[in-house]
C-alpha cells in the first residue's frame, strides 16, 4: 500500500511505515506529515498489526522540515500550523499508540527527523547513521519534543550542548549516551530491525501497551503516583488472555502463543 510520500507494508503482524521522499532526504512537507498521521491511525486500529517499524527510503531517515516548503509563499503553512498540525500530532501518536514502535534509522536523522526517532519506543540505527539537532544552525529551537525527550535520555548538560551547538552524534556515541537502544553493522541493520519487530509482534501486546503507558506517566508522576498506577495496570494485565496463556505455558513448559489480547 502506498500514499505517495509514505509507504506501508504489513507482514508477520508488523506494519512497516517508510518515509518516501528520498530526493529530499525524506524531509516533511504537509502532505507527508498528514499522511503519516493517517497511516499511524490505521495501524493503531488494525488488530492484525501488533508492532510498527518507522524507517526511511534512500540515504536518510529524515532531514526534518522541507525548507523549500516554508520558504515558498504559496506553499508555506506557517510554523504555527506546521507544529500544531504536523509534528505535535505525530509525536502524540507515537507515544499514545498502545503498540511498540521501532525507529529503524537507516540514515541521517536531523532536526524534527531526529526527534521523531527519539520519541519512538525503541531506536535501532546502523553504524553509518548520525543524529543532529540542526535547529540552532538556522536560527530555530528544537521542536517535536526534542527538549522533552533528549535531556531525559542523555542528561540536561549534554542535551543542552547538542541543542545549542548542533553537533553531529554518531550512532556509536548515541548508543553510548543512552540516546538509542542499539547500533548495528550496516549489513545486519535490516535483519536486526525486522527480528526485533517480529519478536515484539509475537509478545503480549496488551502488556506492552501498559508498559508503554507506565513509562509515559513516569515522566511526570511522583513515586506514590507511579506505584498506584503500577498496581492499577498490573491488575488490568492480570485479567488479559495473554497472561493466562503465559502462566499456562510456563507451567506446561512450552512456548506461549500470545494473541495480543
MIDOSE-1310 file (N, C-alpha, C; in nm, 2 decimals, decimal comma, always signed):
residues 261
xxxx	+0,08/-0,12/+0,00/+0,00/+0,00/+0,00/+0,09/+0,12/+0,00; +0,05/+0,23/-0,08/+0,13/+0,35/-0,08/+0,04/+0,47/-0,07; +0,10/+0,58/-0,02/+0,03/+0,70/-0,01/+0,12/+0,81/-0,05; +0,18/+0,80/-0,17/+0,27/+0,90/-0,23/+0,40/+0,91/-0,14
xxxx	+0,40/+0,99/-0,04/+0,51/+1,02/+0,04/+0,54/+0,92/+0,15; +0,44/+0,83/+0,17/+0,45/+0,73/+0,28/+0,42/+0,59/+0,22; +0,50/+0,50/+0,25/+0,47/+0,36/+0,21/+0,43/+0,27/+0,33; +0,34/+0,18/+0,31/+0,30/+0,09/+0,42/+0,30/-0,05/+0,37
xxxx	+0,37/-0,14/+0,45/+0,36/-0,28/+0,42/+0,34/-0,35/+0,55; +0,24/-0,44/+0,55/+0,21/-0,52/+0,67/+0,25/-0,67/+0,65; +0,33/-0,72/+0,74/+0,39/-0,85/+0,72/+0,42/-0,91/+0,86; +0,37/-1,03/+0,88/+0,40/-1,10/+1,01/+0,36/-1,02/+1,13
xxxx	+0,25/-0,96/+1,12/+0,19/-0,87/+1,23/+0,27/-0,75/+1,26; +0,36/-0,71/+1,16/+0,44/-0,59/+1,17/+0,40/-0,49/+1,06; +0,37/-0,37/+1,10/+0,35/-0,26/+1,00/+0,48/-0,19/+0,97; +0,53/-0,19/+0,85/+0,65/-0,12/+0,81/+0,61/+0,01/+0,74
xxxx	+0,63/+0,12/+0,81/+0,60/+0,25/+0,76/+0,73/+0,32/+0,71; +0,73/+0,35/+0,58/+0,85/+0,41/+0,52/+0,83/+0,55/+0,47; +0,91/+0,64/+0,52/+0,91/+0,78/+0,47/+0,96/+0,78/+0,33; +0,89/+0,83/+0,24/+0,93/+0,81/+0,10/+0,94/+0,94/+0,01
xxxx	+1,03/+1,02/+0,06/+1,07/+1,14/-0,03/+1,22/+1,14/-0,03; +1,28/+1,03/-0,09/+1,43/+1,02/-0,08/+1,50/+1,13/-0,15; +1,44/+1,19/-0,25/+1,50/+1,30/-0,33/+1,53/+1,43/-0,24; +1,46/+1,44/-0,13/+1,48/+1,55/-0,04/+1,51/+1,49/+0,10
xxxx	+1,57/+1,38/+0,11/+1,62/+1,31/+0,23/+1,50/+1,29/+0,33; +1,38/+1,26/+0,27/+1,26/+1,23/+0,35/+1,22/+1,35/+0,44; +1,25/+1,47/+0,40/+1,21/+1,59/+0,48/+1,05/+1,60/+0,46; +0,99/+1,65/+0,57/+0,85/+1,66/+0,57/+0,79/+1,78/+0,50
xxxx	+0,69/+1,76/+0,42/+0,60/+1,86/+0,38/+0,46/+1,83/+0,44; +0,37/+1,92/+0,41/+0,23/+1,90/+0,47/+0,17/+1,76/+0,43; +0,18/+1,73/+0,30/+0,12/+1,60/+0,26/+0,18/+1,48/+0,33; +0,31/+1,48/+0,35/+0,38/+1,37/+0,41/+0,34/+1,36/+0,56
xxxx	+0,33/+1,48/+0,63/+0,30/+1,48/+0,77/+0,16/+1,43/+0,80; +0,06/+1,47/+0,72/-0,07/+1,43/+0,73/-0,09/+1,29/+0,69; -0,02/+1,24/+0,59/-0,03/+1,10/+0,55/+0,02/+1,01/+0,66; +0,13/+1,05/+0,72/+0,19/+0,97/+0,83/+0,09/+0,96/+0,94
xxxx	+0,03/+1,06/+0,98/-0,07/+1,06/+1,09/-0,19/+0,96/+1,05; -0,24/+0,97/+0,93/-0,35/+0,88/+0,89/-0,31/+0,74/+0,89; -0,19/+0,71/+0,84/-0,14/+0,57/+0,84/-0,12/+0,52/+0,98; -0,06/+0,60/+1,07/-0,05/+0,56/+1,21/-0,18/+0,53/+1,27
xxxx	-0,28/+0,61/+1,24/-0,42/+0,58/+1,29/-0,47/+0,45/+1,24; -0,44/+0,42/+1,12/-0,49/+0,29/+1,06/-0,42/+0,17/+1,13; -0,29/+0,19/+1,16/-0,21/+0,08/+1,22/-0,26/+0,06/+1,37; -0,29/+0,17/+1,43/-0,34/+0,16/+1,57/-0,47/+0,08/+1,58
xxxx	-0,56/+0,10/+1,48/-0,69/+0,04/+1,48/-0,69/-0,10/+1,42; -0,59/-0,14/+1,35/-0,58/-0,27/+1,28/-0,53/-0,37/+1,38; -0,62/-0,47/+1,41/-0,58/-0,57/+1,51/-0,48/-0,67/+1,45; -0,46/-0,67/+1,32/-0,36/-0,76/+1,27/-0,22/-0,70/+1,28
xxxx	-0,21/-0,57/+1,32/-0,08/-0,51/+1,35/-0,05/-0,51/+1,50; +0,06/-0,57/+1,53/+0,10/-0,57/+1,67/+0,23/-0,51/+1,70; +0,30/-0,46/+1,60/+0,42/-0,38/+1,62/+0,44/-0,29/+1,49; +0,51/-0,18/+1,51/+0,52/-0,08/+1,40/+0,67/-0,05/+1,39
xxxx	+0,72/-0,05/+1,26/+0,85/+0,00/+1,23/+0,84/+0,12/+1,15; +0,91/+0,23/+1,19/+0,92/+0,35/+1,11/+1,06/+0,37/+1,06; +1,07/+0,38/+0,93/+1,20/+0,39/+0,87/+1,20/+0,49/+0,75; +1,31/+0,50/+0,68/+1,31/+0,59/+0,56/+1,36/+0,52/+0,44
xxxx	+1,33/+0,58/+0,32/+1,37/+0,52/+0,19/+1,49/+0,60/+0,15; +1,59/+0,53/+0,10/+1,71/+0,60/+0,05/+1,82/+0,62/+0,15; +1,89/+0,73/+0,14/+2,01/+0,76/+0,22/+1,98/+0,82/+0,35; +1,87/+0,87/+0,37/+1,83/+0,94/+0,50/+1,71/+0,87/+0,57
xxxx	+1,71/+0,89/+0,70/+1,59/+0,85/+0,77/+1,49/+0,97/+0,76; +1,53/+1,09/+0,80/+1,45/+1,21/+0,78/+1,54/+1,33/+0,81; +1,53/+1,43/+0,72/+1,61/+1,55/+0,74/+1,53/+1,66/+0,81; +1,41/+1,63/+0,86/+1,33/+1,73/+0,93/+1,23/+1,80/+0,83
xxxx	+1,21/+1,93/+0,85/+1,12/+2,00/+0,77/+1,18/+2,03/+0,63; +1,09/+2,02/+0,53/+1,13/+2,06/+0,40/+1,14/+2,22/+0,39; +1,26/+2,27/+0,39/+1,27/+2,42/+0,39/+1,22/+2,48/+0,27; +1,21/+2,41/+0,16/+1,16/+2,47/+0,04/+1,01/+2,50/+0,05
xxxx	+0,94/+2,42/+0,14/+0,80/+2,45/+0,16/+0,78/+2,58/+0,24; +0,87/+2,59/+0,35/+0,85/+2,71/+0,43/+0,90/+2,84/+0,37; +0,98/+2,83/+0,27/+1,03/+2,95/+0,20/+0,95/+2,98/+0,07; +0,85/+2,90/+0,04/+0,77/+2,93/-0,07/+0,64/+2,99/-0,03
xxxx	+0,62/+3,12/-0,06/+0,50/+3,19/-0,01/+0,37/+3,12/-0,04; +0,36/+3,05/-0,15/+0,24/+2,98/-0,19/+0,21/+2,85/-0,12; +0,32/+2,79/-0,07/+0,31/+2,66/-0,01/+0,32/+2,67/+0,14; +0,39/+2,77/+0,20/+0,42/+2,77/+0,34/+0,30/+2,78/+0,43
xxxx	+0,28/+2,67/+0,51/+0,16/+2,67/+0,60/+0,19/+2,75/+0,73; +0,31/+2,80/+0,75/+0,34/+2,87/+0,87/+0,38/+2,78/+0,98; +0,47/+2,83/+1,07/+0,52/+2,74/+1,18/+0,41/+2,70/+1,28; +0,32/+2,79/+1,30/+0,21/+2,75/+1,40/+0,14/+2,63/+1,35
xxxx	+0,10/+2,63/+1,22/+0,03/+2,51/+1,16/+0,12/+2,39/+1,15; +0,25/+2,41/+1,11/+0,35/+2,30/+1,10/+0,36/+2,23/+1,23; +0,37/+2,30/+1,34/+0,39/+2,24/+1,47/+0,26/+2,18/+1,52; +0,15/+2,26/+1,52/+0,02/+2,21/+1,58/-0,05/+2,11/+1,50
xxxx	-0,03/+2,11/+1,37/-0,10/+2,01/+1,28/-0,01/+1,90/+1,22; +0,12/+1,92/+1,22/+0,21/+1,83/+1,17/+0,29/+1,75/+1,28; +0,39/+1,81/+1,34/+0,48/+1,74/+1,42/+0,42/+1,71/+1,56; +0,35/+1,80/+1,62/+0,30/+1,77/+1,76/+0,20/+1,65/+1,75
xxxx	+0,11/+1,64/+1,65/+0,02/+1,52/+1,64/+0,10/+1,39/+1,61; +0,21/+1,40/+1,54/+0,29/+1,28/+1,51/+0,35/+1,23/+1,64; +0,41/+1,32/+1,72/+0,47/+1,28/+1,85/+0,36/+1,22/+1,94; +0,25/+1,29/+1,95/+0,14/+1,24/+2,03/+0,10/+1,10/+1,99
xxxx	+0,09/+1,07/+1,87/+0,05/+0,94/+1,82/+0,16/+0,83/+1,86; +0,28/+0,87/+1,84/+0,39/+0,77/+1,87/+0,38/+0,73/+2,01; +0,36/+0,83/+2,10/+0,35/+0,80/+2,25/+0,22/+0,73/+2,29; +0,11/+0,76/+2,22/-0,02/+0,71/+2,27/-0,06/+0,58/+2,21
xxxx	+0,00/+0,54/+2,10/-0,04/+0,41/+2,03/+0,01/+0,30/+2,13; -0,08/+0,21/+2,16/-0,05/+0,10/+2,26/+0,00/-0,02/+2,19; +0,10/+0,01/+2,10/+0,17/-0,10/+2,03/+0,32/-0,05/+2,03; +0,41/-0,14/+2,03/+0,55/-0,10/+2,03/+0,59/-0,04/+1,89
xxxx	+0,66/+0,07/+1,90/+0,70/+0,14/+1,77/+0,86/+0,15/+1,77; +0,91/+0,09/+1,67/+1,06/+0,09/+1,65/+1,10/+0,19/+1,54; +1,19/+0,28/+1,57/+1,25/+0,36/+1,47/+1,37/+0,29/+1,42; +1,37/+0,25/+1,29/+1,48/+0,18/+1,22/+1,55/+0,29/+1,14
xxxx	+1,65/+0,35/+1,21/+1,71/+0,47/+1,15/+1,82/+0,43/+1,05; +1,78/+0,45/+0,92/+1,86/+0,39/+0,81/+1,96/+0,49/+0,76; +1,96/+0,62/+0,80/+2,05/+0,72/+0,75/+2,04/+0,84/+0,85; +2,09/+0,95/+0,80/+2,09/+1,07/+0,89/+1,95/+1,11/+0,94
xxxx	+1,95/+1,14/+1,07/+1,82/+1,19/+1,13/+1,85/+1,33/+1,18; +1,79/+1,43/+1,12/+1,82/+1,57/+1,16/+1,70/+1,64/+1,20; +1,71/+1,74/+1,29/+1,60/+1,82/+1,32/+1,48/+1,75/+1,37; +1,37/+1,78/+1,32/+1,24/+1,70/+1,36/+1,26/+1,55/+1,33
xxxx	+1,33/+1,52/+1,23/+1,36/+1,38/+1,20/+1,43/+1,30/+1,31; +1,52/+1,37/+1,37/+1,59/+1,31/+1,49/+1,50/+1,29/+1,60; +1,42/+1,39/+1,63/+1,33/+1,39/+1,75/+1,21/+1,30/+1,73; +1,17/+1,28/+1,61/+1,06/+1,18/+1,59/+1,12/+1,04/+1,61
xxxx	+1,24/+1,02/+1,57/+1,31/+0,89/+1,60/+1,32/+0,87/+1,75; +1,37/+0,97/+1,82/+1,39/+0,96/+1,97/+1,26/+0,94/+2,05; +1,15/+0,98/+1,99/+1,02/+0,97/+2,06/+0,97/+0,82/+2,05; +1,02/+0,74/+1,96/+0,98/+0,60/+1,94/+1,02/+0,52/+2,06
xxxx	+0,96/+0,40/+2,08/+0,98/+0,32/+2,19/+1,12/+0,26/+2,19; +1,17/+0,21/+2,07/+1,30/+0,15/+2,06/+1,36/+0,21/+1,93; +1,49/+0,25/+1,94/+1,56/+0,31/+1,83/+1,68/+0,22/+1,79; +1,68/+0,17/+1,67/+1,79/+0,09/+1,62/+1,85/+0,17/+1,50
xxxx	+1,98/+0,18/+1,50/+2,05/+0,25/+1,39/+2,17/+0,17/+1,34; +2,21/+0,19/+1,22/+2,34/+0,12/+1,17/+2,45/+0,22/+1,19; +2,57/+0,16/+1,18/+2,70/+0,23/+1,22/+2,73/+0,36/+1,14; +2,66/+0,38/+1,02/+2,69/+0,49/+0,94/+2,60/+0,61/+0,97
xxxx	+2,50/+0,59/+1,06/+2,40/+0,69/+1,09/+2,45/+0,80/+1,18; +2,40/+0,92/+1,16/+2,43/+1,03/+1,26/+2,29/+1,10/+1,29; +2,29/+1,16/+1,41/+2,18/+1,23/+1,46/+2,23/+1,38/+1,48; +2,14/+1,47/+1,45/+2,18/+1,61/+1,47/+2,06/+1,70/+1,50
xxxx	+2,08/+1,78/+1,61/+1,98/+1,88/+1,64/+2,01/+2,00/+1,56; +1,96/+2,01/+1,44/+2,01/+2,11/+1,34/+1,94/+2,24/+1,36; +1,85/+2,26/+1,45/+1,77/+2,38/+1,46/+1,85/+2,50/+1,48; +1,94/+2,51/+1,57/+2,01/+2,63/+1,60/+2,10/+2,68/+1,48
xxxx	+2,13/+2,58/+1,40/+2,22/+2,62/+1,28/+2,15/+2,71/+1,18; +2,01/+2,71/+1,19/+1,94/+2,81/+1,10/+1,85/+2,90/+1,19; +1,89/+2,92/+1,32/+1,82/+3,01/+1,40/+1,69/+2,97/+1,46; +1,67/+2,84/+1,47/+1,54/+2,79/+1,53/+1,57/+2,72/+1,66
xxxx	+1,47/+2,68/+1,73/+1,48/+2,60/+1,85/+1,43/+2,46/+1,83; +1,47/+2,36/+1,90/+1,43/+2,22/+1,88/+1,27/+2,21/+1,91; +1,21/+2,13/+1,82/+1,07/+2,10/+1,84/+1,05/+1,95/+1,83; +0,93/+1,91/+1,81/+0,89/+1,77/+1,80/+0,94/+1,69/+1,93
xxxx	+0,92/+1,76/+2,04/+0,95/+1,70/+2,17/+1,10/+1,68/+2,20; +1,19/+1,74/+2,12/+1,33/+1,72/+2,14/+1,37/+1,77/+2,28; +1,32/+1,88/+2,32/+1,35/+1,94/+2,45/+1,29/+1,86/+2,57; +1,20/+1,77/+2,54/+1,14/+1,68/+2,64/+1,22/+1,55/+2,65
xxxx	+1,24/+1,48/+2,54/+1,30/+1,35/+2,54/+1,45/+1,35/+2,56; +1,52/+1,44/+2,48/+1,66/+1,44/+2,48/+1,73/+1,45/+2,61; +1,69/+1,55/+2,70/+1,75/+1,56/+2,83/+1,72/+1,45/+2,92; +1,60/+1,39/+2,90/+1,57/+1,27/+2,98/+1,65/+1,15/+2,94
xxxx	+1,68/+1,14/+2,81/+1,76/+1,03/+2,76/+1,91/+1,04/+2,80; +1,97/+1,16/+2,79/+2,11/+1,17/+2,80/+2,16/+1,27/+2,90; +2,07/+1,33/+2,97/+2,11/+1,43/+3,07/+2,10/+1,57/+3,02; +2,07/+1,66/+3,12/+2,05/+1,80/+3,09/+2,17/+1,87/+3,02
xxxx	+2,29/+1,86/+3,07/+2,40/+1,93/+3,02/+2,44/+1,89/+2,88; +2,44/+1,76/+2,85/+2,48/+1,71/+2,72/+2,37/+1,75/+2,62; +2,24/+1,73/+2,66/+2,13/+1,76/+2,57/+2,13/+1,91/+2,53; +2,15/+2,00/+2,63/+2,16/+2,14/+2,60/+2,27/+2,18/+2,51
xxxx	+2,39/+2,12/+2,53/+2,50/+2,15/+2,44/+2,47/+2,10/+2,30; +2,41/+1,99/+2,28/+2,38/+1,94/+2,15/+2,28/+2,03/+2,08; +2,18/+2,07/+2,16/+2,08/+2,16/+2,10/+2,14/+2,30/+2,06; +2,23/+2,35/+2,14/+2,29/+2,48/+2,11/+2,39/+2,47/+2,00
xxxx	+2,48/+2,37/+2,00/+2,59/+2,36/+1,91/+2,56/+2,29/+1,78; +2,45/+2,21/+1,78/+2,42/+2,14/+1,66/+2,52/+2,04/+1,61; +2,59/+1,98/+1,71/+2,69/+1,88/+1,68/+2,63/+1,75/+1,62; +2,70/+1,69/+1,53/+2,65/+1,55/+1,48/+2,69/+1,45/+1,59
xxxx	+2,60/+1,36/+1,61/+2,63/+1,25/+1,70/+2,62/+1,12/+1,63; +2,73/+1,04/+1,63/+2,74/+0,92/+1,55/+2,65/+0,82/+1,62; +2,61/+0,71/+1,55/+2,53/+0,61/+1,61/+2,60/+0,54/+1,73; +2,73/+0,52/+1,72/+2,80/+0,46/+1,83/+2,79/+0,55/+1,95
xxxx	+2,81/+0,68/+1,94/+2,81/+0,77/+2,05/+2,66/+0,77/+2,10; +2,57/+0,77/+2,01/+2,43/+0,78/+2,06/+2,39/+0,66/+2,14; +2,44/+0,54/+2,11/+2,42/+0,42/+2,19/+2,49/+0,43/+2,32; +2,61/+0,48/+2,32/+2,69/+0,50/+2,45/+2,62/+0,60/+2,54
xxxx	+2,57/+0,70/+2,49/+2,50/+0,80/+2,57/+2,36/+0,76/+2,62; +2,31/+0,65/+2,57/+2,18/+0,61/+2,60/+2,07/+0,67/+2,52; +2,11/+0,74/+2,41/+2,01/+0,81/+2,33/+1,93/+0,71/+2,25; +1,99/+0,60/+2,21/+1,93/+0,49/+2,13/+1,95/+0,36/+2,19
xxxx	+1,87/+0,26/+2,15/+1,88/+0,13/+2,21/+2,00/+0,05/+2,15; +2,02/+0,05/+2,02/+2,12/-0,04/+1,97/+2,17/+0,02/+1,83; +2,31/+0,00/+1,81/+2,37/+0,03/+1,68/+2,42/-0,10/+1,63; +2,40/-0,12/+1,50/+2,44/-0,25/+1,43/+2,53/-0,22/+1,32
xxxx	+2,59/-0,33/+1,27/+2,67/-0,32/+1,15/+2,57/-0,29/+1,03; +2,62/-0,22/+0,93/+2,53/-0,18/+0,82/+2,47/-0,31/+0,76; +2,55/-0,41/+0,74/+2,49/-0,53/+0,67/+2,39/-0,61/+0,75; +2,39/-0,58/+0,88/+2,29/-0,65/+0,97/+2,17/-0,57/+1,01
xxxx	+2,17/-0,44/+0,96/+2,07/-0,35/+1,01/+1,93/-0,39/+0,98; +1,89/-0,42/+0,86/+1,76/-0,45/+0,83/+1,71/-0,58/+0,90; +1,80/-0,68/+0,90/+1,76/-0,80/+0,97/+1,74/-0,78/+1,12; +1,82/-0,70/+1,18/+1,81/-0,67/+1,33/+1,68/-0,60/+1,36
xxxx	+1,65/-0,50/+1,27/+1,52/-0,42/+1,29/+1,40/-0,52/+1,27; +1,40/-0,60/+1,17/+1,29/-0,69/+1,14/+1,28/-0,79/+1,25; +1,39/-0,85/+1,30/+1,38/-0,95/+1,40/+1,32/-0,90/+1,53; +1,37/-0,77/+1,56/+1,32/-0,71/+1,69/+1,17/-0,68/+1,67
xxxx	+1,12/-0,64/+1,56/+0,98/-0,61/+1,54/+0,90/-0,73/+1,54; +0,94/-0,84/+1,48/+0,87/-0,97/+1,48/+0,86/-1,02/+1,62; +0,97/-1,01/+1,70/+0,97/-1,06/+1,83/+0,86/-0,98/+1,91; +0,86/-0,85/+1,90/+0,76/-0,77/+1,97/+0,62/-0,81/+1,93
xxxx	+0,60/-0,83/+1,80/+0,47/-0,86/+1,75/+0,41/-0,99/+1,80; +0,50/-1,08/+1,85/+0,46/-1,21/+1,90/+0,45/-1,21/+2,05; +0,48/-1,10/+2,11/+0,47/-1,09/+2,26/+0,33/-1,04/+2,30; +0,30/-1,04/+2,43/+0,17/-1,00/+2,48/+0,15/-0,85/+2,46
xxxx	+0,08/-0,82/+2,35/+0,06/-0,68/+2,31/+0,00/-0,59/+2,41; -0,10/-0,64/+2,48/-0,17/-0,56/+2,58/-0,07/-0,52/+2,69; +0,01/-0,61/+2,74/+0,11/-0,58/+2,84/+0,21/-0,48/+2,79; +0,25/-0,49/+2,67/+0,35/-0,40/+2,61/+0,29/-0,26/+2,61
xxxx	+0,16/-0,25/+2,57/+0,09/-0,12/+2,57/+0,08/-0,06/+2,71; +0,06/-0,15/+2,81/+0,05/-0,10/+2,95/+0,19/-0,06/+3,00; +0,29/-0,13/+2,96/+0,43/-0,09/+3,00/+0,46/+0,05/+2,94; +0,42/+0,07/+2,81/+0,44/+0,20/+2,75/+0,37/+0,31/+2,82
xxxx	+0,25/+0,28/+2,87/+0,17/+0,38/+2,94/+0,24/+0,42/+3,07; +0,29/+0,31/+3,14/+0,36/+0,34/+3,27/+0,49/+0,42/+3,25; +0,56/+0,40/+3,14/+0,68/+0,48/+3,12/+0,65/+0,62/+3,08; +0,54/+0,63/+3,00/+0,50/+0,77/+2,97/+0,46/+0,85/+3,10
xxxx	+0,39/+0,79/+3,19/+0,34/+0,86/+3,31/+0,46/+0,88/+3,40; +0,56/+0,79/+3,40/+0,67/+0,81/+3,49/+0,75/+0,94/+3,46; +0,73/+1,00/+3,35/+0,80/+1,13/+3,32/+0,76/+1,24/+3,41; +0,63/+1,23/+3,46/+0,58/+1,34/+3,54/+0,52/+1,29/+3,68
xxxx	+0,50/+1,17/+3,70/+0,44/+1,12/+3,82/+0,54/+1,13/+3,94; +0,48/+1,14/+4,06/+0,56/+1,12/+4,18/+0,57/+0,97/+4,20; +0,66/+0,93/+4,30/+0,68/+0,79/+4,33/+0,55/+0,73/+4,37; +0,47/+0,80/+4,46/+0,34/+0,74/+4,51/+0,24/+0,72/+4,39
xxxx	+0,24/+0,82/+4,30/+0,15/+0,81/+4,19/+0,19/+0,70/+4,10; +0,32/+0,68/+4,08/+0,37/+0,57/+3,99/+0,34/+0,43/+4,05; +0,36/+0,42/+4,18/+0,33/+0,29/+4,25/+0,18/+0,26/+4,24; +0,09/+0,36/+4,25/-0,05/+0,34/+4,24/-0,09/+0,30/+4,10
xxxx	-0,02/+0,36/+4,00/-0,05/+0,33/+3,86/+0,00/+0,19/+3,83; +0,11/+0,15/+3,88/+0,16/+0,01/+3,86/+0,07/-0,09/+3,91; +0,01/-0,06/+4,03/-0,09/-0,16/+4,09/-0,21/-0,17/+4,00; -0,26/-0,05/+3,95/-0,38/-0,05/+3,87/-0,36/-0,13/+3,74
xxxx	-0,25/-0,10/+3,67/-0,22/-0,16/+3,54/-0,18/-0,31/+3,55; -0,12/-0,34/+3,67/-0,08/-0,48/+3,69/-0,21/-0,57/+3,70; -0,31/-0,51/+3,77/-0,44/-0,58/+3,79/-0,50/-0,60/+3,65; -0,49/-0,49/+3,57/-0,55/-0,50/+3,43/-0,48/-0,60/+3,35
xxxx	-0,35/-0,60/+3,36/-0,27/-0,70/+3,28/-0,30/-0,84/+3,32; -0,32/-0,86/+3,45/-0,35/-1,00/+3,50/-0,49/-1,05/+3,46; -0,57/-0,96/+3,40/-0,70/-1,01/+3,35/-0,70/-1,04/+3,20; -0,58/-1,03/+3,14/-0,57/-1,05/+3,00/-0,56/-1,20/+2,96
xxxx	-0,60/-1,23/+2,84/-0,59/-1,37/+2,79/-0,44/-1,40/+2,78; -0,36/-1,31/+2,74/-0,21/-1,34/+2,72/-0,15/-1,38/+2,86; -0,19/-1,31/+2,97/-0,14/-1,35/+3,10/-0,17/-1,50/+3,13; -0,30/-1,53/+3,10/-0,34/-1,67/+3,13/-0,26/-1,77/+3,04
xxxx	-0,24/-1,73/+2,92/-0,16/-1,81/+2,83/-0,01/-1,82/+2,88; +0,04/-1,71/+2,92/+0,18/-1,71/+2,96/+0,20/-1,80/+3,09; +0,11/-1,79/+3,18/+0,12/-1,88/+3,30/+0,10/-2,02/+3,26; +0,00/-2,05/+3,18/-0,02/-2,19/+3,14/+0,10/-2,25/+3,07
xxxx	+0,16/-2,17/+2,98/+0,28/-2,21/+2,90/+0,40/-2,24/+3,00; +0,41/-2,15/+3,10/+0,52/-2,17/+3,19/+0,50/-2,30/+3,27; +0,38/-2,33/+3,32/+0,36/-2,45/+3,39/+0,37/-2,57/+3,31; +0,33/-2,56/+3,18/+0,33/-2,68/+3,09/+0,47/-2,69/+3,02
xxxx	+0,56/-2,60/+3,05/+0,69/-2,60/+2,99/+0,69/-2,60/+2,84; +0,61/-2,51/+2,78/+0,60/-2,49/+2,64/+0,61/-2,34/+2,60; +0,63/-2,31/+2,48/+0,64/-2,18/+2,43/+0,50/-2,12/+2,43; +0,48/-2,00/+2,48/+0,35/-1,94/+2,48/+0,31/-1,89/+2,34
xxxx	+0,18/-1,89/+2,32/+0,12/-1,85/+2,19/+0,03/-1,73/+2,22; +0,10/-1,61/+2,23/+0,02/-1,49/+2,26/-0,06/-1,44/+2,15; -0,18/-1,39/+2,18/-0,27/-1,34/+2,08/-0,29/-1,18/+2,08; -0,22/-1,12/+2,18/-0,23/-0,98/+2,19/-0,36/-0,93/+2,25
x	-0,42/-1,02/+2,33/-0,55/-0,98/+2,40/-0,54/-0,99/+2,55
